[in-house]
Amino acid sequence: MVGFGKEFDVNTGPWEFLLLEKSTVDEVLAQYSSPPAE
């Protein structure tokens, strides 16, 4: 698959969407607002 990231970079390869949390409170949003560790 091919798509664009937040910085308009081209992303390729398999993608996976996971529901990690249903809540949208500020604490949860802050927890997931940074890029994943590589």
N, CA, C and O atoms as a Tripos MOL2 file, in Angstrom:
@<TRIPOS>MOLECULE
protein
  152   151    38     0     0
PROTEIN
NO_CHARGES

@<TRIPOS>ATOM
      1 N           0.8390   -1.1800    0.0000 N.3       1 MET1
      2 CA          0.0000    0.0000    0.0000 C.3       1 MET1
      3 C           0.8820    1.2400    0.0000 C.2       1 MET1
      4 O           2.0330    1.2030    0.4350 O.2       1 MET1
      5 N           0.3350    2.3110   -0.4830 N.am      2 VAL2
      6 CA          1.0580    3.5760   -0.5310 C.3       2 VAL2
      7 C           0.1610    4.6580    0.0560 C.2       2 VAL2
      8 O          -1.0450    4.6700   -0.1920 O.2       2 VAL2
      9 N           0.7390    5.5570    0.8260 N.am      3 GLY3
     10 CA         -0.0150    6.6640    1.4070 C.3       3 GLY3
     11 C           0.9310    7.7780    1.8010 C.2       3 GLY3
     12 O           2.1480    7.6510    1.6670 O.2       3 GLY3
     13 N           0.3650    8.8690    2.2890 N.am      4 PHE4
     14 CA          1.1470   10.0270    2.6990 C.3       4 PHE4
     15 C           1.0710   10.2080    4.2040 C.2       4 PHE4
     16 O           0.0120   10.0440    4.8100 O.2       4 PHE4
     17 N           2.2240   10.5530    4.8090 N.am      5 GLY5
     18 CA          2.2920   10.8210    6.2390 C.3       5 GLY5
     19 C           1.9570   12.2740    6.5420 C.2       5 GLY5
     20 O           1.6310   13.0540    5.6470 O.2       5 GLY5
     21 N           2.0440   12.6210    7.8180 N.am      6 LYS6
     22 CA          1.7230   13.9790    8.2710 C.3       6 LYS6
     23 C           2.6270   15.0360    7.6510 C.2       6 LYS6
     24 O           2.2010   16.1740    7.4550 O.2       6 LYS6
     25 N           3.8650   14.6760    7.3420 N.am      7 GLU7
     26 CA          4.8350   15.6100    6.7610 C.3       7 GLU7
     27 C           4.9060   15.4560    5.2470 C.2       7 GLU7
     28 O           5.8800   15.8810    4.6270 O.2       7 GLU7
     29 N           3.8820   14.8500    4.6480 N.am      8 PHE8
     30 CA          3.7720   14.6110    3.2140 C.3       8 PHE8
     31 C           4.8500   13.6580    2.6960 C.2       8 PHE8
     32 O           5.1780   13.6700    1.5100 O.2       8 PHE8
     33 N           5.4020   12.8280    3.5980 N.am      9 ASP9
     34 CA          6.3190   11.7900    3.1460 C.3       9 ASP9
     35 C           5.5000   10.6080    2.6180 C.2       9 ASP9
     36 O           4.3590   10.4030    3.0310 O.2       9 ASP9
     37 N           6.0810    9.8480    1.7200 N.am     10 VAL10
     38 CA          5.3870    8.7120    1.1200 C.3      10 VAL10
     39 C           5.6460    7.4700    1.9710 C.2      10 VAL10
     40 O           6.7960    7.1090    2.2210 O.2      10 VAL10
     41 N           4.5840    6.8300    2.4070 N.am     11 ASN11
     42 CA          4.6770    5.6130    3.2060 C.3      11 ASN11
     43 C           4.2780    4.4270    2.3430 C.2      11 ASN11
     44 O           3.2400    4.4530    1.6820 O.2      11 ASN11
     45 N           5.1040    3.3870    2.3510 N.am     12 THR12
     46 CA          4.7980    2.1860    1.5850 C.3      12 THR12
     47 C           4.8980    0.9700    2.4950 C.2      12 THR12
     48 O           5.5010    1.0280    3.5670 O.2      12 THR12
     49 N           4.3100   -0.1120    2.0610 N.am     13 GLY13
     50 CA          4.3940   -1.3580    2.8090 C.3      13 GLY13
     51 C           3.0620   -1.7150    3.4330 C.2      13 GLY13
     52 O           2.0660   -1.0170    3.2430 O.2      13 GLY13
     53 N           3.0520   -2.8180    4.1860 N.am     14 PRO14
     54 CA          1.7980   -3.2520    4.8190 C.3      14 PRO14
     55 C           1.4040   -2.3030    5.9560 C.2      14 PRO14
     56 O           2.2590   -1.8210    6.7000 O.2      14 PRO14
     57 N           0.1250   -2.0470    6.0770 N.am     15 TRP15
     58 CA         -0.3950   -1.1880    7.1300 C.3      15 TRP15
     59 C          -1.2540   -2.0140    8.0560 C.2      15 TRP15
     60 O          -1.7970   -3.0480    7.6680 O.2      15 TRP15
     61 N          -1.3690   -1.5530    9.2680 N.am     16 GLU16
     62 CA         -2.2160   -2.2240   10.2520 C.3      16 GLU16
     63 C          -2.9020   -1.1600   11.0960 C.2      16 GLU16
     64 O          -2.2540   -0.2600   11.6280 O.2      16 GLU16
     65 N          -4.2020   -1.2720   11.2100 N.am     17 PHE17
     66 CA         -4.9750   -0.3660   12.0430 C.3      17 PHE17
     67 C          -5.4570   -1.1320   13.2700 C.2      17 PHE17
     68 O          -6.0840   -2.1850   13.1480 O.2      17 PHE17
     69 N          -5.1600   -0.5960   14.4520 N.am     18 LEU18
     70 CA         -5.5600   -1.2330   15.6940 C.3      18 LEU18
     71 C          -6.3290   -0.2470   16.5560 C.2      18 LEU18
     72 O          -5.9300    0.9120   16.6680 O.2      18 LEU18
     73 N          -7.4110   -0.6790   17.1590 N.am     19 LEU19
     74 CA         -8.1250    0.1470   18.1260 C.3      19 LEU19
     75 C          -7.4060   -0.0040   19.4580 C.2      19 LEU19
     76 O          -7.5130   -1.0410   20.1110 O.2      19 LEU19
     77 N          -6.6790    1.0240   19.8570 N.am     20 LEU20
     78 CA         -5.9040    0.9600   21.0860 C.3      20 LEU20
     79 C          -6.6940    1.4750   22.2830 C.2      20 LEU20
     80 O          -6.5200    0.9890   23.4010 O.2      20 LEU20
     81 N          -7.5590    2.4520   22.0510 N.am     21 GLU21
     82 CA         -8.3030    3.0620   23.1490 C.3      21 GLU21
     83 C          -9.5210    3.7590   22.5830 C.2      21 GLU21
     84 O          -9.4120    4.4610   21.5780 O.2      21 GLU21
     85 N         -10.6800    3.5830   23.2000 N.am     22 LYS22
     86 CA        -11.9000    4.2510   22.7470 C.3      22 LYS22
     87 C         -12.0330    5.6590   23.3250 C.2      22 LYS22
     88 O         -12.6950    6.5130   22.7360 O.2      22 LYS22
     89 N         -11.4180    5.8950   24.4500 N.am     23 SER23
     90 CA        -11.5660    7.1630   25.1450 C.3      23 SER23
     91 C         -10.8650    8.2960   24.3940 C.2      23 SER23
     92 O          -9.8290    8.0790   23.7650 O.2      23 SER23
     93 N         -11.4270    9.4960   24.4610 N.am     24 THR24
     94 CA        -10.8040   10.6730   23.8420 C.3      24 THR24
     95 C         -10.4950   11.7630   24.8740 C.2      24 THR24
     96 O         -10.3930   12.9380   24.5210 O.2      24 THR24
     97 N         -10.3470   11.3790   26.1450 N.am     25 VAL25
     98 CA         -9.9890   12.3660   27.1650 C.3      25 VAL25
     99 C          -8.5570   12.8360   26.9130 C.2      25 VAL25
    100 O          -7.7770   12.1330   26.2690 O.2      25 VAL25
    101 N          -8.2130   14.0050   27.4090 N.am     26 ASP26
    102 CA         -6.9120   14.6190   27.1390 C.3      26 ASP26
    103 C          -5.7360   13.7160   27.5170 C.2      26 ASP26
    104 O          -4.7340   13.6860   26.8020 O.2      26 ASP26
    105 N          -5.8390   12.9800   28.6260 N.am     27 GLU27
    106 CA         -4.7360   12.1280   29.0650 C.3      27 GLU27
    107 C          -4.4540   11.0280   28.0450 C.2      27 GLU27
    108 O          -3.2950   10.7180   27.7720 O.2      27 GLU27
    109 N          -5.4940   10.4470   27.4910 N.am     28 VAL28
    110 CA         -5.3190    9.3870   26.4950 C.3      28 VAL28
    111 C          -4.7730    9.9640   25.1950 C.2      28 VAL28
    112 O          -3.8760    9.3770   24.5900 O.2      28 VAL28
    113 N          -5.2960   11.0980   24.7590 N.am     29 LEU29
    114 CA         -4.7920   11.7210   23.5390 C.3      29 LEU29
    115 C          -3.3190   12.0730   23.6660 C.2      29 LEU29
    116 O          -2.5650   11.8930   22.7100 O.2      29 LEU29
    117 N          -2.8950   12.5630   24.8040 N.am     30 ALA30
    118 CA         -1.4870   12.9070   25.0190 C.3      30 ALA30
    119 C          -0.6190   11.6670   24.9560 C.2      30 ALA30
    120 O           0.5110   11.7300   24.4720 O.2      30 ALA30
    121 N          -1.1220   10.5460   25.4350 N.am     31 GLN31
    122 CA         -0.3550    9.2940   25.4460 C.3      31 GLN31
    123 C          -0.0300    8.8340   24.0290 C.2      31 GLN31
    124 O           1.0390    8.2700   23.7980 O.2      31 GLN31
    125 N          -0.9360    9.0660   23.0710 N.am     32 TYR32
    126 CA         -0.7520    8.5940   21.7030 C.3      32 TYR32
    127 C          -0.3820    9.7000   20.7230 C.2      32 TYR32
    128 O          -0.4490    9.4770   19.5140 O.2      32 TYR32
    129 N           0.0060   10.8830   21.1950 N.am     33 SER33
    130 CA          0.2800   12.0000   20.3040 C.3      33 SER33
    131 C           1.7200   12.0550   19.8040 C.2      33 SER33
    132 O           2.0520   12.9150   18.9880 O.2      33 SER33
    133 N           2.5780   11.1590   20.2760 N.am     34 SER34
    134 CA          3.9610   11.1550   19.8170 C.3      34 SER34
    135 C           4.2030    9.9780   18.8830 C.2      34 SER34
    136 O           3.4790    8.9840   18.9450 O.2      34 SER34
    137 N           5.2170   10.0760   18.0120 N.am     35 PRO35
    138 CA          5.4960    8.9710   17.0840 C.3      35 PRO35
    139 C           5.9570    7.7260   17.8540 C.2      35 PRO35
    140 O           6.5370    7.8390   18.9340 O.2      35 PRO35
    141 N           5.7010    6.5610   17.2990 N.am     36 PRO36
    142 CA          6.1340    5.3360   17.9770 C.3      36 PRO36
    143 C           7.6640    5.2200   18.0030 C.2      36 PRO36
    144 O           8.3460    5.7290   17.1140 O.2      36 PRO36
    145 N           8.1820    4.5620   19.0080 N.am     37 ALA37
    146 CA          9.6200    4.3310   19.0940 C.3      37 ALA37
    147 C          10.0390    3.3350   18.0270 C.2      37 ALA37
    148 O           9.3270    2.3710   17.7460 O.2      37 ALA37
    149 N          11.1860    3.5740   17.4450 N.am     38 GLU38
    150 CA         11.6710    2.6670   16.3880 C.3      38 GLU38
    151 C          12.6860    1.7050   16.9270 C.2      38 GLU38
    152 O          13.2010    0.8700   16.1840 O.2      38 GLU38
@<TRIPOS>BOND
     1     1     2 1
     2     2     3 1
     3     3     4 2
     4     3     5 am
     5     5     6 1
     6     6     7 1
     7     7     8 2
     8     7     9 am
     9     9    10 1
    10    10    11 1
    11    11    12 2
    12    11    13 am
    13    13    14 1
    14    14    15 1
    15    15    16 2
    16    15    17 am
    17    17    18 1
    18    18    19 1
    19    19    20 2
    20    19    21 am
    21    21    22 1
    22    22    23 1
    23    23    24 2
    24    23    25 am
    25    25    26 1
    26    26    27 1
    27    27    28 2
    28    27    29 am
    29    29    30 1
    30    30    31 1
    31    31    32 2
    32    31    33 am
    33    33    34 1
    34    34    35 1
    35    35    36 2
    36    35    37 am
    37    37    38 1
    38    38    39 1
    39    39    40 2
    40    39    41 am
    41    41    42 1
    42    42    43 1
    43    43    44 2
    44    43    45 am
    45    45    46 1
    46    46    47 1
    47    47    48 2
    48    47    49 am
    49    49    50 1
    50    50    51 1
    51    51    52 2
    52    51    53 am
    53    53    54 1
    54    54    55 1
    55    55    56 2
    56    55    57 am
    57    57    58 1
    58    58    59 1
    59    59    60 2
    60    59    61 am
    61    61    62 1
    62    62    63 1
    63    63    64 2
    64    63    65 am
    65    65    66 1
    66    66    67 1
    67    67    68 2
    68    67    69 am
    69    69    70 1
    70    70    71 1
    71    71    72 2
    72    71    73 am
    73    73    74 1
    74    74    75 1
    75    75    76 2
    76    75    77 am
    77    77    78 1
    78    78    79 1
    79    79    80 2
    80    79    81 am
    81    81    82 1
    82    82    83 1
    83    83    84 2
    84    83    85 am
    85    85    86 1
    86    86    87 1
    87    87    88 2
    88    87    89 am
    89    89    90 1
    90    90    91 1
    91    91    92 2
    92    91    93 am
    93    93    94 1
    94    94    95 1
    95    95    96 2
    96    95    97 am
    97    97    98 1
    98    98    99 1
    99    99   100 2
   100    99   101 am
   101   101   102 1
   102   102   103 1
   103   103   104 2
   104   103   105 am
   105   105   106 1
   106   106   107 1
   107   107   108 2
   108   107   109 am
   109   109   110 1
   110   110   111 1
   111   111   112 2
   112   111   113 am
   113   113   114 1
   114   114   115 1
   115   115   116 2
   116   115   117 am
   117   117   118 1
   118   118   119 1
   119   119   120 2
   120   119   121 am
   121   121   122 1
   122   122   123 1
   123   123   124 2
   124   123   125 am
   125   125   126 1
   126   126   127 1
   127   127   128 2
   128   127   129 am
   129   129   130 1
   130   130   131 1
   131   131   132 2
   132   131   133 am
   133   133   134 1
   134   134   135 1
   135   135   136 2
   136   135   137 am
   137   137   138 1
   138   138   139 1
   139   139   140 2
   140   139   141 am
   141   141   142 1
   142   142   143 1
   143   143   144 2
   144   143   145 am
   145   145   146 1
   146   146   147 1
   147   147   148 2
   148   147   149 am
   149   149   150 1
   150   150   151 1
   151   151   152 2
@<TRIPOS>SUBSTRUCTURE
     1 MET1         2 RESIDUE 1 A MET
     2 VAL2         6 RESIDUE 1 A VAL
     3 GLY3        10 RESIDUE 1 A GLY
     4 PHE4        14 RESIDUE 1 A PHE
     5 GLY5        18 RESIDUE 1 A GLY
     6 LYS6        22 RESIDUE 1 A LYS
     7 GLU7        26 RESIDUE 1 A GLU
     8 PHE8        30 RESIDUE 1 A PHE
     9 ASP9        34 RESIDUE 1 A ASP
    10 VAL10       38 RESIDUE 1 A VAL
    11 ASN11       42 RESIDUE 1 A ASN
    12 THR12       46 RESIDUE 1 A THR
    13 GLY13       50 RESIDUE 1 A GLY
    14 PRO14       54 RESIDUE 1 A PRO
    15 TRP15       58 RESIDUE 1 A TRP
    16 GLU16       62 RESIDUE 1 A GLU
    17 PHE17       66 RESIDUE 1 A PHE
    18 LEU18       70 RESIDUE 1 A LEU
    19 LEU19       74 RESIDUE 1 A LEU
    20 LEU20       78 RESIDUE 1 A LEU
    21 GLU21       82 RESIDUE 1 A GLU
    22 LYS22       86 RESIDUE 1 A LYS
    23 SER23       90 RESIDUE 1 A SER
    24 THR24       94 RESIDUE 1 A THR
    25 VAL25       98 RESIDUE 1 A VAL
    26 ASP26      102 RESIDUE 1 A ASP
    27 GLU27      106 RESIDUE 1 A GLU
    28 VAL28      110 RESIDUE 1 A VAL
    29 LEU29      114 RESIDUE 1 A LEU
    30 ALA30      118 RESIDUE 1 A ALA
    31 GLN31      122 RESIDUE 1 A GLN
    32 TYR32      126 RESIDUE 1 A TYR
    33 SER33      130 RESIDUE 1 A SER
    34 SER34      134 RESIDUE 1 A SER
    35 PRO35      138 RESIDUE 1 A PRO
    36 PRO36      142 RESIDUE 1 A PRO
    37 ALA37      146 RESIDUE 1 A ALA
    38 GLU38      150 RESIDUE 1 A GLU
